[in-house]
Amino acid sequence: MREKKLSLGNVICYIILILWGIITIYPLIYTFISSFKTETDMFSNLFGLPKEYIFSNYSHLFTEMNLMRNIMNSLFLAIMTVTLQLIFGAMASYIIANFSMKINNKIMLYFIIGMLIPVHAIIIPISIIAKAVNGYNSFWFIIAIYVATGLPYLIFVVTGFMRSIPKELVEAAIVDGCNANQAFWKIVLPLSKPVLATMGMLSFIGAWNELILALVLLKNNATKTVSLALTLFAGERFSNYPGMCAAVIVGVLPTMIIYFMFQENIIKGMTAGSVKG
């Protein structure tokens, strides 16, 4: 086989990608290294390795800050958000993609409008509703908000994927005796696993990292998430930056683990649209 020669364009492309990768990964590496420093060492030796590796920053998170409680809160919110979004989103997408009704286009327009409205623009109405229904410090209220704000994008993407699935498969299943519900669970849903895995991962990351709504709705220490716990390390008169770096590393571990576990499905989901086009 003849070896392909790299063109100047390819070389430039590789250089840009390598530089972009370094720029992307460096903050995480810097945070990891800084998590083993003392406060003094961090400012006197800002970009160097720690003079002495301090593991107490991590132990302090679980003994003094009770970060495990915040992690469990974030896990509960993220898992419930993903579960409900995938269930409601997959069923709604199936109806829109496979059943020709005049109202379908209006429903899709409604979801597209929902994608265009930033969460920050509806914080005040959400706060008023939370006060009226006693939604402050309620996990289920904030889960409902997460699900409602995340569904438009999920339905938009999953509907596009399901429309690419040959309708003959669904029609054949119905001819063989399946009803619409059985066709969904036995035919459409298994074929949609890649895109659902991708959207589930994005939903998990969004719910795990969300700060603004949690800051407004979760006032009690017992209900605070990992994102809110990070704000406790910085105050007006004191800031524990090494401790904050340690908390950041602990906070990103679950999303990294989940990504590597479902990496294959996520990549399939991201490329499925272009392949099925």
Backbone bond lengths (Angstrom), bond angles and torsions (degrees), N, CA, C in turn:
res aa  C-N    CA-C-N  psi(-1)  N-CA   C-N-CA  omega(-1)  CA-C   N-CA-C  phi
1 M - - - 1.463 - - 1.527 110.67 -
2 R 1.295 115.78 138.30 1.463 120.32 178.23 1.516 109.69 -79.80
3 E 1.320 114.65 133.00 1.463 119.35 179.42 1.527 109.62 -74.75
4 K 1.317 114.45 135.17 1.460 119.56 178.50 1.521 109.88 -78.18
5 K 1.312 116.17 130.64 1.454 120.78 177.97 1.523 109.90 -85.48
6 L 1.315 113.99 139.61 1.463 119.09 178.93 1.521 109.76 -75.92
7 S 1.307 115.46 127.48 1.457 119.62 175.78 1.521 109.84 -82.48
8 L 1.315 115.84 166.64 1.462 120.53 179.34 1.524 110.76 -61.26
9 G 1.322 116.22 -37.38 1.463 119.88 178.89 1.516 112.33 -63.55
10 N 1.354 116.19 -40.82 1.464 119.75 178.49 1.519 111.58 -65.99
11 V 1.335 116.16 -40.65 1.469 120.29 179.10 1.523 110.37 -61.35
12 I 1.323 116.77 -45.46 1.467 120.86 178.79 1.524 110.46 -62.48
13 C 1.334 115.52 -40.58 1.470 119.84 179.06 1.521 111.05 -62.40
14 Y 1.347 117.17 -44.15 1.464 120.87 179.32 1.525 111.26 -64.19
15 I 1.324 116.45 -40.73 1.471 120.08 179.63 1.526 110.46 -62.48
16 I 1.332 116.04 -44.03 1.470 120.21 179.23 1.523 110.65 -62.93
17 L 1.341 116.96 -42.36 1.465 120.70 179.70 1.524 111.48 -64.84
18 I 1.340 116.62 -41.17 1.469 120.03 178.58 1.525 110.63 -64.15
19 L 1.324 116.90 -44.90 1.467 120.57 178.45 1.523 110.86 -62.45
20 W 1.324 116.28 -41.26 1.469 120.38 178.76 1.524 110.45 -64.09
21 G 1.332 116.56 -40.07 1.460 120.16 177.73 1.517 112.00 -63.18
22 I 1.338 116.44 -41.92 1.470 120.47 178.84 1.522 110.64 -64.20
23 I 1.338 116.13 -44.96 1.467 120.29 179.83 1.529 110.66 -62.21
24 T 1.331 116.43 -36.00 1.464 120.59 -177.96 1.517 112.14 -73.28
25 I 1.342 117.50 -42.83 1.462 120.89 -172.53 1.528 112.46 -87.22
26 Y 1.345 117.53 -21.02 1.468 119.21 -175.43 1.528 113.47 -60.65
27 P 1.347 119.99 -44.29 1.475 118.33 179.51 1.523 113.19 -57.12
28 L 1.343 117.07 -36.70 1.466 119.87 179.16 1.524 110.89 -69.35
29 I 1.349 116.55 -40.44 1.472 120.02 177.53 1.520 110.31 -64.42
30 Y 1.335 116.33 -43.21 1.464 120.37 179.14 1.529 110.85 -62.33
31 T 1.328 116.37 -41.51 1.467 120.38 178.58 1.522 111.03 -63.40
32 F 1.342 116.46 -41.84 1.465 120.88 179.68 1.525 110.92 -62.88
33 I 1.328 117.28 -45.63 1.473 120.65 179.48 1.525 110.61 -64.72
34 S 1.327 116.88 -42.67 1.469 120.87 -177.91 1.521 112.28 -66.87
35 S 1.334 117.38 -22.60 1.464 119.95 -178.93 1.523 112.60 -68.92
36 F 1.335 117.22 -13.65 1.467 121.28 179.09 1.529 112.22 -101.91
37 K 1.330 117.33 7.20 1.458 121.17 -178.19 1.522 111.28 -98.62
38 T 1.325 114.65 162.15 1.459 120.24 169.31 1.525 108.09 -86.71
39 E 1.313 116.34 169.28 1.470 120.31 179.11 1.526 110.85 -60.24
40 T 1.327 116.51 -43.15 1.470 120.94 -179.39 1.515 111.01 -66.78
41 D 1.323 116.06 -44.95 1.461 120.92 -178.66 1.519 111.47 -63.55
42 M 1.312 117.11 -33.89 1.457 120.41 -177.25 1.525 112.02 -65.28
43 F 1.326 117.19 -38.64 1.466 120.28 -177.35 1.524 112.68 -88.96
44 S 1.330 117.85 -27.46 1.463 120.18 177.62 1.522 111.61 -83.07
45 N 1.328 116.77 -23.91 1.462 122.18 -178.22 1.529 107.93 -132.98
46 L 1.332 115.30 66.62 1.458 121.69 -165.96 1.525 113.29 -61.43
47 F 1.330 117.70 -44.56 1.465 120.93 -174.17 1.525 113.52 -109.81
48 G 1.318 117.79 1.15 1.455 120.67 -179.01 1.515 112.53 -91.71
49 L 1.336 114.86 175.97 1.456 120.49 176.08 1.523 109.97 -73.84
50 P 1.314 118.12 156.30 1.475 120.35 179.99 1.525 111.42 -62.29
51 K 1.312 116.70 139.05 1.463 120.46 174.52 1.524 110.10 -67.51
52 E 1.314 115.83 -33.21 1.457 122.39 176.39 1.529 107.81 -145.55
53 Y 1.327 115.68 128.25 1.462 119.95 -177.37 1.528 110.29 -77.47
54 I 1.337 115.01 119.68 1.465 121.92 -177.35 1.532 108.68 -106.95
55 F 1.333 116.38 115.17 1.464 120.76 179.46 1.528 112.11 -93.19
56 S 1.321 115.49 -4.68 1.468 118.73 -178.10 1.524 112.10 -67.42
57 N 1.349 116.89 -21.04 1.466 118.96 177.12 1.526 110.94 -60.98
58 Y 1.329 116.27 -36.37 1.464 120.62 179.65 1.525 111.70 -77.70
59 S 1.328 116.40 -43.57 1.469 118.59 179.65 1.527 111.20 -64.41
60 H 1.340 116.05 -32.52 1.467 120.95 178.89 1.532 111.18 -62.60
61 L 1.335 116.56 -32.33 1.467 120.28 -179.09 1.520 111.90 -60.81
62 F 1.333 116.03 -37.13 1.462 119.98 -173.49 1.527 113.09 -98.36
63 T 1.333 116.88 -22.82 1.467 118.94 179.90 1.522 112.41 -91.37
64 E 1.332 116.78 -40.68 1.464 120.91 -176.14 1.530 112.52 -101.68
65 M 1.328 116.68 -42.12 1.465 120.65 -174.86 1.531 112.72 -89.14
66 N 1.325 116.73 -14.18 1.475 121.32 -179.09 1.531 110.97 54.43
67 L 1.351 114.77 48.29 1.462 119.83 -176.85 1.528 112.47 -66.52
68 M 1.337 116.90 -25.38 1.462 119.23 -179.85 1.528 111.43 -58.94
69 R 1.316 117.15 -36.62 1.466 120.33 177.05 1.528 110.74 -62.86
70 N 1.338 116.05 -41.94 1.458 119.75 178.39 1.525 111.37 -65.72
71 I 1.334 116.48 -37.64 1.463 120.54 178.03 1.521 110.69 -63.59
72 M 1.324 116.71 -44.58 1.466 120.29 179.55 1.528 110.99 -64.64
73 N 1.336 116.96 -37.47 1.470 120.07 176.31 1.527 110.94 -61.95
74 S 1.342 115.91 -46.08 1.465 120.08 179.78 1.520 111.28 -64.66
75 L 1.336 116.82 -40.31 1.463 120.52 178.57 1.527 111.03 -61.65
76 F 1.324 116.47 -44.77 1.465 120.23 -179.69 1.525 110.76 -61.95
77 L 1.332 116.48 -47.53 1.467 120.25 -179.90 1.524 111.15 -61.72
78 A 1.340 116.58 -44.92 1.459 120.40 -176.55 1.526 111.58 -67.84
79 I 1.336 117.36 -44.73 1.466 120.81 -178.10 1.525 110.96 -65.13
80 M 1.324 117.48 -44.32 1.462 120.09 179.62 1.524 110.90 -66.68
81 T 1.334 117.18 -38.51 1.464 120.44 178.10 1.516 110.90 -62.24
82 V 1.332 116.69 -47.83 1.464 120.91 179.89 1.526 110.89 -61.74
83 T 1.327 116.73 -45.90 1.465 120.94 -177.90 1.525 111.56 -59.66
84 L 1.323 116.58 -49.74 1.465 120.23 -177.75 1.522 111.73 -69.08
85 Q 1.328 117.32 -38.79 1.460 119.72 178.76 1.521 111.46 -63.71
86 L 1.330 117.16 -42.97 1.460 119.89 -178.98 1.527 111.55 -67.81
87 I 1.327 117.15 -40.20 1.471 120.03 179.98 1.526 110.81 -64.50
88 F 1.339 116.20 -55.45 1.468 119.71 -178.05 1.527 111.61 -67.73
89 G 1.336 116.33 -40.41 1.460 120.37 -177.89 1.514 112.87 -66.32
90 A 1.338 117.06 -41.95 1.466 120.30 -179.67 1.522 110.96 -66.29
91 M 1.321 117.34 -42.47 1.467 120.21 -179.49 1.523 111.26 -67.07
92 A 1.334 116.81 -42.79 1.468 119.72 178.88 1.523 110.97 -64.95
93 S 1.321 117.10 -41.22 1.465 121.04 179.53 1.521 111.21 -63.92
94 Y 1.321 116.45 -37.76 1.473 121.15 178.86 1.525 110.84 -62.55
95 I 1.306 116.71 -44.43 1.472 120.58 179.65 1.523 110.59 -64.06
96 I 1.335 116.48 -46.26 1.465 120.41 -177.03 1.523 110.99 -66.53
97 A 1.334 116.95 -38.07 1.464 120.80 -173.97 1.524 113.45 -79.60
98 N 1.330 118.28 -29.06 1.463 120.30 -169.66 1.523 115.28 -113.29
99 F 1.304 117.93 -10.26 1.461 119.45 -178.40 1.525 109.29 -121.21
100 S 1.328 115.82 118.60 1.465 121.29 -176.53 1.525 109.93 -79.60
101 M 1.303 114.91 103.14 1.461 120.96 175.88 1.524 108.21 -131.82
102 K 1.329 116.57 144.05 1.459 120.46 -177.84 1.523 112.19 -60.40
103 I 1.329 115.51 -29.69 1.461 119.04 -175.96 1.529 112.20 -75.74
104 N 1.351 117.20 -13.55 1.463 120.16 -176.80 1.521 112.49 -59.83
105 N 1.338 116.61 -43.90 1.465 120.12 -179.85 1.525 111.30 -63.34
106 K 1.337 116.08 -37.58 1.462 119.56 178.00 1.530 110.72 -67.51
107 I 1.330 116.11 -37.61 1.466 119.71 178.11 1.525 110.40 -64.74
108 M 1.340 117.13 -43.91 1.465 120.47 178.74 1.521 111.03 -63.18
109 L 1.337 116.93 -38.82 1.461 120.37 176.59 1.523 110.41 -61.86
110 Y 1.324 115.89 -39.22 1.469 121.31 177.93 1.519 110.46 -60.84
111 F 1.337 116.82 -43.49 1.463 120.10 -179.63 1.525 111.39 -69.58
112 I 1.333 116.88 -36.86 1.466 119.95 178.05 1.524 110.48 -63.77
113 I 1.325 116.70 -41.41 1.470 120.16 176.02 1.524 109.93 -61.05
114 G 1.336 116.66 -39.09 1.458 120.44 177.41 1.512 112.84 -61.81
115 M 1.339 117.16 -32.38 1.464 120.80 177.36 1.522 111.68 -68.51
116 L 1.323 116.77 -27.99 1.465 121.22 -174.81 1.524 113.02 -84.21
117 I 1.324 117.75 -11.91 1.465 121.01 -177.89 1.526 109.51 -93.64
118 P 1.332 119.08 114.43 1.470 120.39 178.59 1.522 111.28 -70.63
119 V 1.321 115.46 147.90 1.465 120.32 -179.02 1.522 110.92 -60.60
120 H 1.329 116.27 -34.85 1.464 120.17 -177.73 1.528 111.89 -60.20
121 A 1.346 116.20 -26.93 1.464 119.71 -177.44 1.523 112.50 -75.81
122 I 1.331 117.41 -16.02 1.471 119.83 -177.04 1.527 112.02 -117.09
123 I 1.320 116.98 18.06 1.467 119.70 -179.76 1.529 111.14 -64.15
124 I 1.339 116.56 -42.10 1.475 119.50 -179.04 1.531 111.28 -63.70
125 P 1.351 119.94 -48.91 1.474 118.55 175.28 1.528 113.01 -58.93
126 I 1.326 116.76 -38.66 1.467 119.84 178.48 1.522 110.40 -63.12
127 S 1.329 116.73 -40.56 1.466 120.73 179.27 1.526 111.20 -64.03
128 I 1.330 116.32 -40.15 1.471 120.30 178.64 1.526 110.53 -64.34
129 I 1.339 115.97 -43.73 1.469 120.01 178.87 1.526 110.50 -64.64
130 A 1.341 116.30 -41.66 1.470 120.37 179.85 1.521 111.21 -60.33
131 K 1.329 116.22 -39.66 1.463 119.72 178.64 1.524 111.03 -67.73
132 A 1.334 116.43 -36.88 1.470 120.46 -177.44 1.524 112.41 -71.50
133 V 1.334 117.13 -34.02 1.477 120.44 -175.91 1.523 111.87 -107.85
134 N 1.329 116.43 13.48 1.472 120.72 -179.61 1.532 110.88 59.04
135 G 1.335 115.18 47.43 1.460 120.67 -176.32 1.508 115.19 -91.01
136 Y 1.332 118.07 -7.03 1.465 119.92 177.80 1.528 110.07 -67.36
137 N 1.326 115.20 137.71 1.472 122.76 -178.67 1.525 112.52 61.98
138 S 1.324 116.43 22.51 1.464 121.34 177.81 1.527 109.46 -107.35
139 F 1.328 116.44 119.24 1.455 120.21 178.22 1.526 111.56 -61.89
140 W 1.319 116.85 -41.07 1.460 119.93 -175.34 1.522 111.88 -68.17
141 F 1.329 117.10 -31.94 1.466 119.08 177.78 1.526 110.41 -67.86
142 I 1.328 116.87 -45.77 1.466 118.83 -178.15 1.526 110.67 -71.23
143 I 1.343 117.67 -30.70 1.465 120.22 174.00 1.526 110.11 -62.71
144 A 1.331 116.54 -42.35 1.469 120.56 178.17 1.524 110.99 -60.34
145 I 1.334 116.76 -39.48 1.468 120.38 178.23 1.524 110.42 -67.44
146 Y 1.334 117.11 -44.27 1.464 120.60 178.32 1.529 111.09 -58.96
147 V 1.324 116.05 -45.24 1.467 120.59 -178.78 1.526 110.40 -64.16
148 A 1.321 116.60 -45.43 1.467 120.87 -177.56 1.525 111.94 -64.57
149 T 1.330 117.04 -39.62 1.467 119.97 -178.17 1.527 112.42 -78.71
150 G 1.327 117.66 -22.49 1.459 120.32 -179.16 1.515 114.68 -93.26
151 L 1.335 117.22 -19.79 1.467 120.84 -176.77 1.533 114.62 -62.31
152 P 1.338 120.46 -41.34 1.468 118.95 -176.76 1.523 113.52 -55.05
153 Y 1.325 117.30 -48.23 1.467 119.83 -179.03 1.525 111.04 -66.79
154 L 1.349 116.81 -41.43 1.461 120.33 179.94 1.523 110.84 -61.43
155 I 1.329 116.88 -46.02 1.468 120.53 -179.59 1.524 110.93 -65.27
156 F 1.321 117.12 -38.73 1.460 121.35 178.97 1.531 110.74 -59.81
157 V 1.328 117.11 -45.55 1.467 121.37 -178.00 1.525 111.16 -72.73
158 V 1.333 117.13 -48.09 1.469 120.88 -175.96 1.528 111.05 -66.93
159 T 1.332 117.37 -36.20 1.465 119.94 176.97 1.522 110.92 -61.45
160 G 1.328 116.54 -43.46 1.464 120.08 177.37 1.518 112.02 -60.12
161 F 1.340 116.34 -39.09 1.461 119.87 178.59 1.525 110.92 -68.06
162 M 1.328 117.07 -45.21 1.471 120.34 -177.29 1.522 111.85 -66.78
163 R 1.324 117.28 -28.12 1.464 119.49 176.66 1.524 111.41 -68.78
164 S 1.334 116.39 -22.27 1.465 119.89 178.69 1.528 112.19 -82.33
165 I 1.334 117.67 -12.67 1.465 121.27 176.00 1.529 108.41 -74.98
166 P 1.325 118.48 126.90 1.481 120.41 -178.68 1.529 112.01 -54.46
167 K 1.316 116.18 126.19 1.465 120.14 -179.93 1.526 111.99 -66.46
168 E 1.341 115.42 -19.43 1.462 118.85 178.65 1.528 111.60 -60.84
169 L 1.351 116.62 -30.67 1.463 119.80 178.93 1.524 110.83 -64.87
170 V 1.329 115.62 -44.40 1.465 120.08 179.05 1.522 110.21 -67.35
171 E 1.338 116.50 -43.16 1.463 120.18 -179.60 1.526 111.25 -63.68
172 A 1.341 116.61 -38.81 1.465 120.12 178.80 1.523 110.94 -65.49
173 A 1.344 116.21 -39.01 1.464 119.95 178.39 1.527 111.03 -64.52
174 I 1.333 116.55 -39.04 1.468 120.46 179.02 1.526 110.55 -67.76
175 V 1.349 116.37 -39.08 1.464 120.22 177.30 1.525 110.63 -62.77
176 D 1.335 116.55 -35.54 1.470 121.26 -179.68 1.521 113.09 -76.91
177 G 1.324 117.13 -0.19 1.455 119.43 174.85 1.510 115.57 114.58
178 C 1.335 118.06 -3.57 1.468 120.37 178.14 1.526 109.69 -78.05
179 N 1.313 116.06 144.17 1.459 118.75 170.50 1.526 108.78 -89.33
180 A 1.317 117.28 -178.92 1.464 120.86 -176.03 1.525 111.81 -61.18
181 N 1.327 116.95 -39.24 1.463 120.19 179.68 1.526 111.69 -65.77
182 Q 1.324 117.05 -43.43 1.460 120.54 179.67 1.522 111.42 -66.15
183 A 1.326 117.00 -37.14 1.464 120.55 177.14 1.522 110.90 -63.18
184 F 1.325 115.42 -36.01 1.466 119.49 178.17 1.522 110.85 -65.54
185 W 1.332 116.91 -50.79 1.463 120.83 -174.93 1.527 112.57 -72.04
186 K 1.342 118.24 -33.17 1.461 120.72 -173.42 1.527 114.04 -96.53
187 I 1.331 117.28 -24.49 1.466 120.14 -175.28 1.527 112.01 -114.23
188 V 1.326 115.70 -61.09 1.465 120.54 -171.03 1.524 111.88 -70.61
189 L 1.326 116.94 -46.05 1.464 120.07 -176.29 1.529 112.84 -62.43
190 P 1.350 119.89 -46.40 1.472 118.68 177.28 1.527 113.19 -60.63
191 L 1.336 117.23 -37.49 1.463 120.34 178.83 1.523 112.44 -70.30
192 S 1.324 116.61 -20.40 1.468 121.18 -177.18 1.528 113.00 -95.26
193 K 1.329 117.56 6.58 1.464 120.06 -177.04 1.535 113.78 -56.57
194 P 1.347 119.56 -42.42 1.473 118.37 -179.47 1.525 113.52 -59.49
195 V 1.342 116.98 -47.80 1.463 119.15 -178.25 1.522 110.93 -69.90
196 L 1.337 117.59 -33.96 1.464 120.28 177.95 1.526 110.84 -68.45
197 A 1.340 116.92 -36.43 1.467 120.09 176.63 1.523 110.73 -64.56
198 T 1.329 115.61 -41.36 1.467 119.58 178.55 1.523 111.29 -63.90
199 M 1.323 116.66 -48.40 1.458 120.40 -178.64 1.527 111.11 -67.83
200 G 1.338 116.80 -34.16 1.461 119.51 176.31 1.511 111.71 -63.94
201 M 1.335 116.59 -40.69 1.461 120.78 178.01 1.523 110.81 -64.04
202 L 1.325 117.03 -44.50 1.465 120.52 178.97 1.525 111.17 -64.16
203 S 1.328 116.47 -38.78 1.468 120.44 178.18 1.521 110.85 -65.75
204 F 1.331 116.38 -40.54 1.464 120.62 179.24 1.524 110.47 -62.34
205 I 1.325 116.54 -47.38 1.465 120.36 179.96 1.522 110.49 -62.19
206 G 1.339 116.52 -42.13 1.459 119.90 179.72 1.512 112.64 -61.93
207 A 1.339 116.79 -44.86 1.466 120.57 179.80 1.520 111.30 -70.25
208 W 1.324 117.31 -36.20 1.468 121.32 -179.02 1.525 111.44 -67.57
209 N 1.331 116.45 -40.97 1.465 120.74 -175.39 1.524 113.89 -89.94
210 E 1.323 118.56 -9.13 1.471 121.42 -173.80 1.528 111.09 -60.25
211 L 1.324 115.77 135.11 1.463 120.56 -176.08 1.524 113.15 -123.13
212 I 1.337 117.72 -44.13 1.460 121.19 -170.12 1.527 111.97 -60.84
213 L 1.328 117.33 -53.35 1.466 120.00 -179.37 1.524 111.23 -65.01
214 A 1.335 116.62 -39.78 1.466 119.84 178.30 1.522 110.79 -63.17
215 L 1.329 116.66 -37.64 1.459 120.80 179.48 1.523 111.31 -65.07
216 V 1.325 116.60 -33.96 1.465 121.34 -178.67 1.527 111.77 -81.53
217 L 1.328 117.38 -40.22 1.465 121.15 -169.39 1.526 114.74 -97.78
218 L 1.328 117.96 -25.43 1.467 120.54 -175.81 1.523 109.68 -107.21
219 K 1.314 116.22 93.51 1.461 121.87 -176.33 1.529 112.69 -94.25
220 N 1.310 116.56 -26.94 1.459 121.61 -175.96 1.524 110.33 -78.42
221 N 1.337 117.45 138.73 1.461 121.11 179.28 1.523 111.91 -60.06
222 A 1.328 116.84 -31.06 1.466 120.86 -177.87 1.521 112.23 -71.01
223 T 1.328 118.21 -17.26 1.466 121.29 -177.62 1.525 112.96 -109.29
224 K 1.315 118.32 0.82 1.459 120.64 -175.59 1.526 111.35 -70.39
225 T 1.330 114.86 147.15 1.459 122.34 -179.08 1.524 110.25 -96.37
226 V 1.338 115.91 179.18 1.464 120.53 179.25 1.525 110.63 -61.91
227 S 1.323 117.02 -41.93 1.470 120.30 179.81 1.521 111.20 -59.75
228 L 1.324 116.96 -40.89 1.463 120.49 178.00 1.518 111.25 -70.44
229 A 1.330 117.17 -33.32 1.466 120.27 -179.88 1.522 111.22 -63.16
230 L 1.330 117.33 -31.40 1.467 120.37 179.66 1.519 111.87 -64.09
231 T 1.328 117.14 -29.92 1.464 119.95 -179.32 1.523 112.11 -70.43
232 L 1.335 117.47 -16.96 1.462 120.63 -179.07 1.521 112.28 -74.40
233 F 1.339 116.93 -14.63 1.460 120.14 -178.10 1.522 112.39 -85.20
234 A 1.314 117.85 -8.44 1.463 121.29 -179.00 1.522 109.44 -126.04
235 G 1.315 116.14 124.28 1.455 121.49 178.24 1.512 110.94 -131.21
236 E 1.321 116.49 -173.71 1.458 120.69 -178.44 1.525 111.62 -71.26
237 R 1.331 117.33 -33.27 1.459 120.60 -174.50 1.525 113.46 -113.99
238 F 1.315 117.12 -11.34 1.462 118.95 -176.23 1.519 109.53 -149.54
239 S 1.332 115.57 139.02 1.461 121.27 176.55 1.522 109.06 -138.31
240 N 1.318 116.12 127.51 1.458 121.91 178.34 1.526 108.20 -104.67
241 Y 1.338 116.10 83.83 1.458 119.95 -174.71 1.528 113.45 -69.64
242 P 1.341 120.48 -40.24 1.470 118.78 174.86 1.527 112.30 -60.10
243 G 1.334 117.10 -40.23 1.461 120.18 176.74 1.512 111.76 -64.51
244 M 1.333 116.42 -37.77 1.458 120.47 177.65 1.526 110.61 -65.08
245 C 1.337 116.76 -40.23 1.466 120.43 177.83 1.525 110.95 -62.47
246 A 1.334 116.53 -41.56 1.468 120.32 177.63 1.526 110.66 -62.84
247 A 1.326 116.82 -40.87 1.468 120.74 179.14 1.525 111.11 -65.76
248 V 1.331 116.92 -36.72 1.467 120.57 177.95 1.527 110.38 -63.36
249 I 1.333 116.62 -44.49 1.464 120.48 179.79 1.526 110.73 -61.51
250 V 1.329 116.49 -45.74 1.468 120.17 178.07 1.528 110.18 -63.26
251 G 1.333 116.69 -36.50 1.459 120.99 -177.30 1.518 114.08 -69.67
252 V 1.342 117.30 -31.51 1.469 119.37 -177.71 1.529 112.51 -87.63
253 L 1.322 117.63 -13.20 1.467 120.29 -177.58 1.533 113.33 -58.68
254 P 1.348 119.73 -46.88 1.472 118.84 -179.10 1.525 113.66 -58.34
255 T 1.328 117.60 -42.49 1.462 119.75 -179.56 1.525 111.23 -67.64
256 M 1.336 117.06 -36.47 1.459 120.16 177.96 1.523 110.69 -66.82
257 I 1.325 116.63 -42.61 1.469 120.86 179.77 1.524 110.56 -62.59
258 I 1.328 116.37 -45.77 1.467 120.52 -179.46 1.525 110.80 -64.38
259 Y 1.333 116.66 -38.90 1.466 119.36 178.71 1.523 110.88 -61.91
260 F 1.332 117.61 -47.44 1.462 120.04 -178.61 1.527 111.72 -67.35
261 M 1.329 117.41 -29.45 1.464 120.66 177.80 1.529 111.26 -68.68
262 F 1.334 116.73 -39.00 1.465 121.01 -175.40 1.527 111.84 -111.57
263 Q 1.324 116.78 23.12 1.456 121.37 -174.52 1.530 112.15 -57.91
264 E 1.327 117.14 -44.09 1.462 120.63 -176.91 1.524 111.47 -62.85
265 N 1.337 116.59 -46.03 1.467 120.05 179.59 1.518 111.58 -65.84
266 I 1.335 116.56 -37.04 1.462 120.50 -179.34 1.521 110.68 -64.46
267 I 1.336 116.64 -44.13 1.464 120.61 179.30 1.526 110.43 -64.90
268 K 1.335 117.08 -40.66 1.468 120.56 176.58 1.523 111.01 -60.90
269 G 1.335 115.81 -41.98 1.458 119.84 -179.46 1.512 112.57 -65.42
270 M 1.335 116.80 -36.17 1.462 120.49 -178.99 1.524 111.91 -72.15
271 T 1.343 116.80 -29.14 1.465 120.15 -177.59 1.520 112.90 -100.69
272 A 1.341 117.38 -6.29 1.469 120.27 -174.60 1.516 112.04 -61.38
273 G 1.330 116.46 -41.46 1.463 120.13 -177.64 1.515 112.40 -61.60
274 S 1.339 116.97 -41.26 1.455 120.31 -178.86 1.523 111.55 -71.66
275 V 1.343 116.71 -31.66 1.459 119.80 -179.51 1.517 110.99 -74.84
276 K 1.364 115.54 -43.11 1.460 119.44 -176.18 1.521 111.70 -79.55
277 G 1.434 114.05 -26.78 1.448 122.68 -179.74 1.456 114.30 6.93
